[in-house]
Amino acid sequence: MCDKNILFVTTYNPYVQKTGAHQRTRHLFNALKQTAHVDVLFFNLYDKDVPVTDGHVFMYDVDLEAGVLSKLKGCVPFGQNVIALKHGRCSRIYREMIQRRKYDVVVFRYLTTAVMCGVENYADVVIDIDDIPWHNYHKMAENPSYSWIKRVYFGYKSWGIKRVASQIMKRCRLYYTANPQDCLTDNSRYLPNIPAILESQDYVSGCNKNILFVGFMAFPPNYQGVNHFINHIWRNVCRKHPDAHFYVVGKGTPEHLRKAWESYPRVHVLGFVDDLKEMYRKCSVVVSPVYSGAGTNIKVLEALAMKKICILSDFAFKGFDAHLTDGVDLLVARSDSDYSVLLDKVLSDVSACMNLAVHGYVSIRKNYTSCAVVSVIKDSLLPDC
């Protein structure tokens, strides 16, 4: 570790791992700490009930509720408001922080956080972009389940965000992405996501027909994907495998969807569970039927790290093809019928498909580890240390 000073600015608690966003925040924070001295400026939006005792974490509870006029500003695609609204209190605290102490590097978790803090000179900062900011709106604009009015609005937002964010990304000192295909300029680096659970213990407790989905169920791409899976794929699975069970784990499922899903045979919506590892032990197959959003799905990596047979949509496979191979480490479904066929193949002889889980686990241990994250940080952020 060198004697440089880093300020890490985040809206996610670096000591919490409950969502993929939290997990990446934690791994980035740990990698930064192994590189230099780190202070954290934490604007607490989501974890007000979680205390932080680290003396190097400066936490401020903030509320980002905006008035109607401010929200209208976000619809104008010619300034940073289209990405996020500048927050007066956060901007003031950030300015005071960087004036109080000399920092060699300032790292922002997400572009929206930098905009919220009123950054003016992006050449001085590093941004963990993670997901390309306009991709989610672009995917929603292509989603036929939305009305044409919403699709036009989403397309408009996508265009506006892309226009402004692209300019900022070119100007900043360095930015990281979770997908190697999203490294759009010379000042970008691929910083892989890594699973929160990465252990050598074998979590395969026999072969069964239990299927698992894990995700934050208040996140639209997750509940929309599960809803599509249950309505268009699960019924086909049930016809051929009446002894199969589907478990949905993660808090925040909309109540009307929970009731609808549980009307299907052998669908279990469990919400938050105290012991996620026990759920992995209980199931042989993990699915990721995600069709929108951005970035890479950490839960795919987690499932492979737990030695599970993983079947995912081609969208969820995005960003993993550099290190994971379809048919060797996991299975990729490119249509609903493809998903049904692959599940039938696996459930017909689970033991014969366990080689997928073994290969996937080996690939995860090789390519998606904390050492890989630290290496990228050291080489790109402070190469002279």
C-alpha positions in Angstrom: 0.0 0.0 0.0 1.4 3.4 -0.9 1.1 6.7 1.0 -1.4 8.3 -1.4 -4.8 9.6 -0.1 -8.0 8.6 -1.8 -11.5 10.0 -1.3 -14.2 7.5 -2.1 -17.7 9.1 -2.6 -20.7 6.7 -2.5 -24.4 6.5 -1.9 -24.1 2.8 -1.0 -22.9 1.6 2.4 -19.5 -0.1 1.8 -20.2 -2.5 4.7 -23.5 -3.9 3.3 -23.9 -6.7 0.7 -27.6 -7.0 0.3 -27.8 -6.0 -3.4 -25.4 -6.2 -6.4 -24.8 -2.4 -6.1 -23.8 -2.8 -2.5 -21.5 -5.7 -3.3 -19.6 -3.9 -6.0 -19.3 -0.9 -3.7 -17.8 -3.1 -1.0 -15.4 -4.8 -3.3 -14.2 -1.5 -4.8 -13.8 0.0 -1.3 -11.7 -3.0 -0.2 -9.5 -2.8 -3.3 -9.0 0.9 -2.7 -7.9 0.2 0.9 -5.3 -2.2 -0.3 -3.9 0.4 -2.7 -3.7 3.6 -0.5 -5.2 5.4 2.5 -9.0 5.8 2.0 -11.6 8.2 3.4 -15.2 7.5 2.5 -17.8 10.3 2.0 -21.0 8.3 2.4 -24.3 10.0 1.5 -26.7 7.6 3.1 -29.8 7.1 1.0 -30.8 3.4 1.4 -29.4 2.1 4.7 -30.5 4.6 7.4 -30.9 1.8 9.9 -27.3 0.4 9.5 -24.7 2.1 11.8 -21.2 2.7 10.5 -18.4 2.7 13.1 -15.4 3.1 10.8 -13.6 6.3 11.7 -12.6 6.9 8.0 -16.3 6.8 6.9 -18.0 10.2 7.0 -21.7 9.5 6.8 -24.5 12.0 6.1 -28.1 11.0 5.9 -29.7 12.7 2.9 -33.1 12.8 1.2 -33.2 13.2 -2.6 -36.9 13.9 -2.9 -37.2 16.6 -5.6 -40.0 19.1 -6.3 -42.0 19.2 -9.5 -39.8 22.0 -11.0 -36.6 20.1 -10.3 -38.0 16.9 -11.8 -38.9 18.9 -15.0 -35.3 20.0 -15.2 -34.3 16.4 -15.5 -36.3 16.1 -18.7 -34.2 18.7 -20.5 -31.4 16.8 -22.4 -28.9 19.6 -22.5 -27.3 19.6 -19.1 -26.3 17.3 -16.2 -29.8 17.4 -14.8 -30.8 14.7 -17.3 -28.5 12.3 -15.4 -29.2 13.5 -11.8 -30.1 16.7 -9.9 -27.3 18.6 -8.1 -28.0 18.3 -4.4 -27.1 21.6 -2.5 -26.2 19.9 0.8 -24.2 17.1 -0.8 -22.3 19.6 -3.0 -21.4 21.7 -0.1 -20.2 18.8 2.0 -18.1 17.4 -0.9 -16.5 20.8 -1.5 -15.6 21.1 2.2 -14.2 17.6 2.3 -11.8 18.1 -0.6 -10.7 21.5 0.7 -10.1 20.1 4.2 -7.6 17.5 3.1 -5.4 17.0 0.1 -6.5 13.9 -1.9 -4.5 12.5 -4.7 -7.5 10.8 -6.2 -11.3 11.2 -5.8 -13.3 8.1 -6.8 -17.0 8.3 -7.3 -19.3 5.3 -7.2 -21.6 6.0 -10.1 -21.8 9.0 -12.4 -25.0 10.1 -10.7 -23.2 10.6 -7.5 -20.6 12.9 -9.1 -23.4 15.0 -10.7 -25.3 15.1 -7.4 -22.1 16.5 -5.7 -21.8 19.2 -8.3 -18.5 18.2 -9.8 -17.2 20.8 -12.2 -13.8 19.6 -13.3 -14.2 16.0 -14.3 -10.5 15.8 -15.3 -9.7 15.5 -11.6 -11.9 12.5 -10.8 -12.3 8.8 -11.3 -15.8 7.4 -11.8 -17.0 3.8 -11.4 -19.6 4.0 -14.1 -20.5 0.3 -13.5 -23.5 0.3 -15.8 -23.5 2.5 -18.9 -26.0 5.2 -17.8 -28.3 5.2 -20.8 -28.6 1.4 -21.4 -31.5 0.8 -19.1 -33.6 3.5 -20.7 -32.7 2.2 -24.1 -33.8 -1.3 -23.2 -37.1 0.0 -21.8 -37.7 2.0 -25.0 -37.5 -1.3 -26.9 -39.7 -3.2 -24.5 -43.2 -3.8 -26.1 -44.8 -4.3 -22.8 -44.7 -0.6 -22.2 -47.2 1.8 -23.9 -45.9 3.7 -27.0 -46.0 6.9 -25.0 -43.7 5.5 -22.4 -41.4 4.0 -25.0 -41.1 7.4 -26.7 -40.2 9.0 -23.3 -37.7 6.3 -22.5 -36.1 6.7 -25.9 -35.9 10.5 -25.3 -34.3 10.0 -21.9 -31.8 7.5 -23.3 -30.8 9.9 -26.0 -30.4 12.8 -23.6 -28.4 10.8 -21.0 -26.2 9.4 -23.7 -25.5 12.8 -25.1 -24.4 14.3 -21.7 -22.8 11.2 -20.1 -20.6 10.5 -23.1 -19.1 14.0 -22.8 -18.4 13.6 -19.1 -16.9 10.1 -19.6 -14.5 11.5 -22.2 -13.5 14.3 -19.9 -12.9 12.5 -16.6 -9.5 11.2 -15.6 -10.6 7.5 -15.7 -13.8 5.5 -15.5 -14.5 1.8 -14.8 -17.2 -0.4 -16.3 -18.6 -3.8 -15.2 -18.7 -5.0 -18.9 -15.6 -5.0 -21.1 -17.8 -4.1 -24.1 -18.7 -0.8 -22.4 -15.1 0.5 -22.4 -15.8 3.1 -25.0 -12.8 5.4 -24.8 -9.1 5.2 -24.0 -9.6 6.4 -20.4 -11.8 3.5 -19.5 -10.9 0.2 -17.7 -12.8 -3.0 -17.2 -13.3 -3.7 -13.5 -15.0 -7.0 -13.1 -17.9 -7.7 -10.7 -17.1 -10.5 -8.3 -19.5 -12.7 -6.2 -20.2 -11.9 -2.6 -20.1 -15.6 -1.7 -16.9 -17.2 -2.9 -15.9 -20.2 -0.9 -14.2 -23.5 -1.4 -16.9 -25.5 0.4 -19.1 -27.7 -1.8 -22.7 -26.5 -1.8 -24.0 -29.3 -3.9 -26.1 -31.4 -1.5 -27.3 -34.1 -3.9 -29.0 -33.7 -7.3 -32.6 -32.5 -7.3 -35.2 -30.6 -9.3 -35.2 -27.4 -7.2 -34.7 -24.3 -9.2 -33.7 -20.9 -7.6 -33.8 -17.3 -8.5 -32.0 -14.7 -6.3 -32.4 -11.0 -6.6 -33.6 -7.7 -5.2 -37.3 -8.1 -6.1 -38.2 -4.4 -6.0 -35.9 -3.9 -9.0 -38.1 -3.9 -12.1 -35.7 -6.0 -14.4 -35.8 -8.7 -11.7 -39.5 -8.9 -11.1 -40.3 -8.4 -14.7 -37.9 -11.2 -15.7 -39.3 -13.6 -13.1 -42.9 -12.7 -14.1 -42.0 -13.6 -17.7 -40.3 -16.8 -16.7 -43.3 -18.0 -14.7 -45.9 -17.0 -17.3 -44.0 -18.3 -20.4 -41.5 -20.9 -19.3 -42.5 -22.5 -16.0 -45.7 -24.0 -17.3 -43.7 -25.9 -19.9 -41.3 -27.1 -17.3 -44.2 -28.3 -15.0 -45.7 -30.4 -17.8 -42.6 -32.6 -18.1 -41.4 -32.3 -14.5 -44.3 -32.2 -12.1 -41.8 -32.8 -9.2 -39.8 -29.6 -10.0 -40.0 -26.6 -7.6 -39.2 -22.9 -8.2 -38.0 -20.7 -5.4 -37.8 -16.9 -5.6 -35.6 -15.3 -3.0 -35.2 -11.6 -2.4 -37.2 -8.9 -0.7 -39.5 -6.3 -2.3 -41.7 -8.4 -4.6 -44.8 -6.4 -5.5 -47.7 -8.0 -3.6 -49.9 -8.5 -6.7 -47.1 -10.4 -8.4 -46.5 -12.5 -5.4 -50.1 -13.6 -5.3 -50.2 -14.3 -9.0 -47.0 -16.3 -9.0 -48.0 -18.5 -6.0 -51.2 -19.4 -7.9 -48.9 -21.5 -10.1 -48.0 -25.0 -9.0 -44.8 -25.4 -6.9 -43.8 -21.7 -7.1 -42.5 -20.5 -3.7 -41.9 -16.7 -3.2 -39.8 -16.6 0.0 -38.8 -13.0 0.1 -35.8 -12.2 2.3 -34.1 -15.3 3.8 -31.7 -15.3 6.8 -29.4 -18.0 5.3 -28.9 -17.6 1.6 -26.3 -20.3 1.6 -28.8 -22.8 2.8 -31.1 -22.0 -0.2 -28.2 -22.6 -2.5 -27.6 -26.0 -0.8 -31.3 -26.8 -1.3 -31.3 -26.2 -5.1 -29.3 -27.7 -7.9 -30.2 -25.2 -10.6 -30.1 -21.4 -10.6 -31.9 -19.3 -13.3 -31.4 -15.7 -14.4 -34.2 -14.8 -16.7 -33.3 -11.1 -16.9 -34.1 -9.2 -20.1 -33.5 -5.5 -19.2 -31.2 -3.4 -17.1 -27.5 -2.7 -17.6 -24.2 -3.9 -16.4 -23.5 -7.5 -15.4 -25.5 -9.7 -13.1 -23.5 -10.5 -9.9 -26.0 -13.2 -9.0 -24.8 -15.3 -12.0 -21.3 -15.2 -10.6 -22.6 -16.0 -7.2 -24.5 -19.1 -8.5 -21.4 -20.4 -10.2 -19.3 -19.8 -7.1 -21.7 -22.0 -5.2 -21.3 -24.8 -7.8 -24.8 -24.5 -9.3 -25.9 -25.3 -12.8 -26.7 -21.9 -14.1 -29.2 -21.2 -17.0 -29.6 -17.6 -18.0 -31.0 -15.4 -20.7 -28.7 -14.1 -23.4 -29.2 -10.7 -22.0 -28.0 -11.8 -18.5 -25.0 -13.4 -20.2 -23.9 -9.9 -21.5 -20.4 -9.1 -20.3 -19.4 -12.6 -19.2 -18.4 -14.1 -22.6 -14.7 -13.1 -22.1 -14.3 -15.7 -19.4 -17.4 -17.9 -19.3 -18.4 -20.3 -22.2 -21.9 -21.3 -23.1 -22.3 -25.0 -22.9 -19.1 -25.4 -20.8 -19.5 -23.2 -17.7 -23.2 -22.5 -18.0 -26.2 -22.6 -20.4 -27.5 -19.6 -22.3 -31.2 -19.5 -23.4 -31.8 -17.2 -26.4 -35.6 -17.6 -26.5 -38.5 -18.9 -24.3 -38.6 -22.2 -26.1 -34.8 -22.5 -25.7 -35.1 -21.9 -22.0 -37.8 -24.7 -21.7 -35.6 -27.1 -23.7 -32.5 -26.4 -21.6 -34.4 -26.8 -18.3 -35.9 -30.0 -19.6 -32.4 -31.3 -20.5 -31.0 -30.5 -17.1 -33.9 -31.7 -15.0 -34.0 -35.0 -16.9 -30.6 -35.9 -15.7 -29.2 -33.3 -13.2 -26.2 -35.5 -12.2 -25.0 -35.6 -15.9 -25.0 -31.8 -16.1 -23.0 -31.2 -12.9 -19.9 -30.9 -15.0 -21.3 -27.4 -15.9 -21.3 -26.4 -12.3 -17.7 -27.7 -11.8 -16.4 -25.9 -14.9 -18.2 -22.7 -13.9 -16.8 -22.8 -10.4 -13.3 -23.2 -11.7 -13.7 -20.2 -14.1 -15.0 -18.0 -11.3 -12.1 -18.9 -9.0 -9.7 -18.0 -11.8 -11.2 -14.8 -13.2 -13.6 -13.2 -10.7 -11.7 -12.7 -7.5 -10.8 -9.8 -5.2 -7.2 -10.1 -6.5 -8.4 -9.3 -10.0 -10.2 -6.2 -8.7 -7.1 -5.0 -6.7 -4.9 -5.6 -9.7 -7.0 -3.4 -12.0 -7.2 -0.6 -9.3 -3.4 -0.6 -8.7 -2.5 -0.6 -12.4 -4.9 2.0 -13.5 -5.3 4.3 -10.5 -1.9 4.6 -9.0 0.6 2.8 -11.3 3.6 4.5 -9.8 3.1 3.3 -6.3 
